[in-house]
């Protein structure tokens, strides 16, 4: 199974799994994102995370490597941004479908409101 060995080096193995998992999640969110810029960011970074995870898990032949746990902040921010943008788009679409009820027809003999004053200079 490549370099993945959860009994000998579990930190490295879990890092590879997290890289691939978050990368796949970001690629899936790229398809759900409303804005083209969010789609592009999710897709580029998702492919990057998956690629680096595959490299470390199956092509890396030892030596030194750095684990950047701070790199997992970016997927959280992008996921939050994508979900928030999708909710906003859905809310705007719902608001665009709203059609106000027609105003009631005036009843004969009922008082009418005074006309609105126009602001003329």
C-alpha positions, -999 to 999 in steps of 0.1 A, spaced: 0 0 0 28 24 -8 43 43 21 12 41 42 19 21 74 -3 31 103 15 8 128 50 21 121 45 58 111 9 67 118 14 105 117 27 104 81 0 79 71 -28 100 85 -13 131 69 -15 115 35 -51 103 41 -61 138 52 -44 154 22 -62 131 -2 -96 133 17 -96 171 18 -85 173 -18 -114 151 -29 -138 171 -8 -126 204 -24 -129 189 -59 -165 179 -51 -173 214 -38 -159 229 -70 -188 213 -88 -213 228 -62 -198 263 -60 -219 292 -74 -191 316 -83 -166 307 -111 -137 320 -89 -148 297 -60 -150 268 -85 -115 275 -97 -99 279 -63 -115 247 -50 -105 227 -80 -69 240 -82 -62 234 -45 -82 202 -44 -61 187 -72 -29 200 -55 -38 183 -22 -47 150 -39 -15 152 -60 7 159 -30 -10 131 -10 -6 106 -38 31 116 -42 38 112 -5 18 80 -2 31 61 -33 60 79 -50 80 94 -20 112 73 -14 122 85 20 143 114 32 129 144 50 95 159 46 76 187 63 41 184 76 21 216 73 -10 211 94 -18 248 88 -25 238 52 -58 224 64 -70 258 73 -74 267 36 -99 238 28 -120 248 58 -121 284 47 -129 274 11 -156 250 22 -172 276 44 -170 302 17 -185 278 -9 -214 268 14 -221 304 24 -221 315 -13 -244 286 -22 -268 296 5 -267 332 -5 -274 323 -41 -303 301 -31 -318 329 -9 -314 354 -38 -331 330 -62 -360 325 -37 -364 362 -33 -365 367 -71 -395 344 -73 -415 364 -48 -444 382 -64 -463 406 -41 -501 403 -39 -520 429 -59 -532 458 -39 -569 456 -32 -593 476 -54 -606 507 -37 -641 505 -23 -666 532 -33 -669 558 -6 -639 546 14 -614 573 24 -583 574 2 -548 581 16 -533 615 8 -511 616 -23 -474 614 -17 -456 647 -18 -430 650 -45 -397 666 -37 -394 694 -62 -367 720 -58 
